[in-house]
Amino acid sequence: MLSLRNAINFRSSKFRSLIIIFIFLLLFSSGMKSVHADCTSSLVETQWVADNIKDLKLLYVGFVGENNRMQYEGNHITGSAYLGMKDVMSAMTATPNQENFEKIMGQAGISNDSHVILYSTPAANPFVPAVYWLMKYFGHHKVSIMNGSLDRWSKEGRKTDGVPTKIKPATYKAAKSTGNMHADATYVFNNLKNSGTVVVDTRAADEYTGKKEINYIKGKGHIPGAKNLNFYPTNRNNDGSYKTAAELKAAYEAAGVTQDKEIITYCESGPRAADSYFALKEILGYPNVKVYVGSWMEWGNDAKYPVEK
């Protein structure tokens, strides 16, 4: 039998231990919440966005045509800003335009410390990864793409809004551009015979072969030696969400696009190439991936560059 004094000491000691455990759990859960809310994963799921929405800046990225603005106004996640396709392309030029990028970010109410979530409808809208690429290029680290976009969010019955968000403009200052993400035409041309470099054409097969008539591009075909991996069936599921790393790895490696190579992606003007950049760099973790932003619009209109059919 414990003496009364020993019993009191025992209970006191036990009480102190319980207090210490309680404080530890409180700090641990607080820390976990902080880590969770500050997550900067490149690809996030709808549930994560819903759980952390108060700490996020949501950006709806437009697609082709003015009708997409109307779609946004009628149905978007509450608090989302809108960024039109033309705004995106004003910054995604052959040499990315820093002034225009800063302007569109500021107009959307995005500041340098915002954690931006990019989404759209349709889910596979390539202008979403185009914005992602631009933000990374200009040094914005806290940016993620919501997997499945608004299509999945709505299908899951999550709350949306039909009232356009009143945006308070912000001041945005881009960081120094990240050149190791970007390739210009000269760089591509100089590496055509480099066995350590693989050029990936992310357009549709009829664009790659030159069968599709595009009246504003003189050249018909593709960059010599380029592998044709159409961004949509290669990177995306039928619902527009991204395929798994295992599926992507199988598709790219089968075409000789392996992580030991330098990969240069291109399309017509950059967005589809940015989608394949995202799949290769952010999902598969390939270390050396560049986007040739000038793409076929530049290459196919300049007679000094070779064309293959």
FENRAQUI-V676180 format. One record per residue. N is the residue number from 0. PSI is psi in whole degrees, -180 to 180 (NA if undefined). D_CENTER is the distance of its C-alpha to the mean C-alpha in Angstrom with 2 decimals. Layout:
N,PSI,D_CENTER
N,PSI,D_CENTER
This chain:
0,135,67.45
1,142,65.46
2,164,67.46
3,-42,66.53
4,-45,65.24
5,-38,63.18
6,-43,61.79
7,-45,60.75
8,-40,59.13
9,-47,57.35
10,-39,56.03
11,-43,55.02
12,-42,53.20
13,-39,51.44
14,-43,50.46
15,-40,49.02
16,-42,46.99
17,-39,45.59
18,-45,44.69
19,-44,42.91
20,-42,40.96
21,-46,40.04
22,-41,38.82
23,-46,36.78
24,-37,35.09
25,-46,34.42
26,-39,32.80
27,-47,30.86
28,-36,29.46
29,-42,28.65
30,-41,26.85
31,-40,24.88
32,-41,23.91
33,-45,22.78
34,-42,20.66
35,-46,19.20
36,-28,18.45
37,13,16.94
38,131,14.55
39,35,11.46
40,142,10.07
41,-36,6.42
42,120,7.25
43,154,10.11
44,163,12.88
45,-38,14.75
46,-41,17.68
47,-42,15.99
48,-45,14.77
49,-40,18.36
50,-28,19.92
51,16,18.28
52,-30,17.84
53,-22,20.44
54,7,18.54
55,158,15.27
56,111,14.39
57,135,13.03
58,113,11.77
59,122,12.56
60,126,11.34
61,162,14.31
62,-152,15.08
63,132,18.28
64,155,21.41
65,-22,22.67
66,-26,23.08
67,-31,19.47
68,-40,20.49
69,-37,23.35
70,-44,21.23
71,-48,19.27
72,-31,22.65
73,-22,24.12
74,106,21.55
75,167,18.65
76,133,18.05
77,131,20.64
78,-2,19.77
79,139,16.68
80,166,16.57
81,139,16.03
82,116,14.43
83,158,15.99
84,-42,15.06
85,-35,17.82
86,-43,16.59
87,-48,13.24
88,-17,15.43
89,-23,17.88
90,-30,15.60
91,67,14.07
92,173,17.54
93,-43,18.97
94,109,19.13
95,134,16.36
96,106,18.37
97,-42,18.28
98,-46,20.76
99,-35,18.96
100,-47,15.65
101,-38,17.75
102,-47,19.52
103,-31,16.75
104,-47,15.28
105,-40,18.89
106,-29,19.75
107,2,17.04
108,20,18.66
109,130,15.96
110,173,17.63
111,-25,16.74
112,6,17.08
113,138,15.07
114,108,12.60
115,131,10.20
116,121,8.93
117,135,7.20
118,175,9.18
119,-172,11.74
120,133,14.53
121,161,14.85
122,-30,12.27
123,20,11.26
124,114,10.94
125,-11,9.26
126,-16,9.20
127,-55,6.27
128,-21,3.94
129,-44,6.98
130,-41,6.84
131,-48,3.85
132,-45,6.20
133,-43,9.08
134,-42,8.76
135,-41,8.73
136,-39,11.37
137,22,13.40
138,17,13.45
139,111,11.60
140,-31,11.08
141,78,10.80
142,138,7.37
143,154,5.84
144,133,4.86
145,116,8.51
146,127,9.70
147,-14,12.23
148,-153,11.45
149,-29,14.74
150,-49,16.60
151,-42,16.64
152,-46,17.20
153,-40,20.16
154,-32,21.49
155,1,21.81
156,23,23.93
157,157,21.96
158,135,23.02
159,173,21.88
160,150,23.47
161,15,25.11
162,120,25.77
163,140,23.55
164,136,22.47
165,113,24.57
166,131,22.32
167,112,23.88
168,148,22.68
169,165,21.58
170,124,22.15
171,133,19.16
172,113,19.79
173,147,17.29
174,174,17.92
175,136,19.13
176,148,16.73
177,93,15.49
178,-24,17.44
179,2,16.68
180,-6,13.28
181,140,15.24
182,136,18.21
183,177,20.77
184,-40,23.34
185,-43,25.99
186,-44,23.95
187,-48,23.15
188,-42,26.84
189,-14,28.15
190,12,26.30
191,-33,27.24
192,14,29.98
193,115,28.26
194,-17,28.42
195,2,25.73
196,136,23.11
197,127,21.61
198,130,20.32
199,119,18.18
200,116,18.67
201,11,16.02
202,176,18.32
203,159,20.81
204,-39,24.04
205,-22,26.24
206,-42,24.22
207,-43,24.31
208,-14,28.07
209,5,28.80
210,-29,30.41
211,130,28.31
212,121,29.88
213,105,27.67
214,-14,30.21
215,5,28.26
216,122,27.57
217,-46,30.76
218,143,29.75
219,118,29.46
220,-140,27.83
221,171,25.37
222,131,25.13
223,130,27.88
224,-4,26.96
225,142,23.39
226,133,22.32
227,110,21.31
228,87,18.49
229,126,17.42
230,-40,13.72
231,-60,14.60
232,-23,17.40
233,-46,16.03
234,-24,12.57
235,151,13.24
236,174,16.14
237,-29,18.47
238,6,17.04
239,-9,13.56
240,162,12.15
241,145,10.92
242,166,14.01
243,162,15.26
244,-38,15.25
245,-42,18.89
246,-42,18.42
247,-44,15.82
248,-44,18.14
249,-43,21.09
250,-45,19.80
251,-42,18.72
252,-32,21.74
253,-26,24.06
254,6,23.19
255,14,23.79
256,93,20.21
257,159,20.75
258,-13,19.35
259,-6,22.46
260,161,21.65
261,129,19.77
262,130,17.30
263,119,16.80
264,148,14.81
265,163,15.91
266,-127,16.52
267,-41,18.45
268,8,16.62
269,-41,13.13
270,-47,10.55
271,-36,11.47
272,-35,11.59
273,-33,8.00
274,-43,7.35
275,-32,9.98
276,-48,8.82
277,-45,5.86
278,-44,8.84
279,-46,11.29
280,-48,10.13
281,-32,8.21
282,-46,10.15
283,-21,13.27
284,23,13.46
285,134,14.92
286,-24,16.16
287,88,16.47
288,132,13.89
289,153,14.05
290,127,13.14
291,95,16.37
292,-36,15.36
293,-35,18.97
294,-155,18.79
295,-26,21.64
296,-39,22.38
297,-53,23.62
298,-47,24.89
299,-12,26.70
300,7,28.42
301,112,29.85
302,-18,32.96
303,-12,32.86
304,135,29.95
305,148,30.99
306,139,29.93
307,144,30.34
308,NA,30.88
